[in-house]
Amino acid sequence: MSVPLGTKARTGQTCPGSGVWKVVGYPSTTAPIARNNTMPPYNNQAVTWELIQHA
């Protein structure tokens, strides 16, 4: 079962579901991240990621 769109995860947490994740805030970016991978930093900072598309 996939996690719902809009699910959020912080840098360093385990990715709860595979898909396209977007950084909350500005500047932003998107990245494909697979379930169980570690959520990455962005611009060398800890950020909150939001799931915007399922894999």
Summary of the structure (lengths in Angstrom):
residues: 55
radius of gyration: 9.9
end to end distance: 12.1
largest distance: 31.8
contacts: 148
relative contact order: 0.41
helix: 0%
strand: 42%
